[in-house]
Amino acid sequence: AGFISIQAFPALLDLPQDLEVSTVSCGSRHTAVVTRGGELYTWGWGKYGQLGHGDRTSSDQARRVEHLVAEGLRAEEVVCGPWTTYVRVL
């Protein structure tokens, strides 16, 4: 498994420049954002599948949750728990 940094201070997020973030939520070791376009991006510790990418891979880079796109779902809101992520979709 790759090294995942844990930062106790604010850091700039490297998302594609054309994305506007509408909602952010932080779990104990992962973070999720919803864009104004309804996409969900997650990153951090993924041991319990809380990043939503269909695996248990951790990542320091924000990745779009492709399952929502494939199902034609638009993310409206996200709330992260200690090891979970809840998403309200349309």
WOTAQUI-V708140 format. One record per backbone hydrogen bond with DSSP energy under -1.0 kcal/mol. CO is the residue of the C=O (numbers start at 1). NH is the residue of the N-H. Records with the same first field share a line. If there is no record, write none. Layout:
CO: NH / NH
//
This chain:
13: 15
16: 19
20: 36
23: 34
25: 32
29: 45
30: 27
31: 43
32: 25
33: 41
34: 22 / 23
35: 38
38: 75
39: 35
40: 65
41: 33
42: 63
43: 31
44: 59
46: 49
49: 52
59: 44
63: 42
64: 66
66: 70
67: 71
68: 73
69: 72
74: 90
77: 88
79: 86
84: 81
86: 79
88: 76 / 77
//
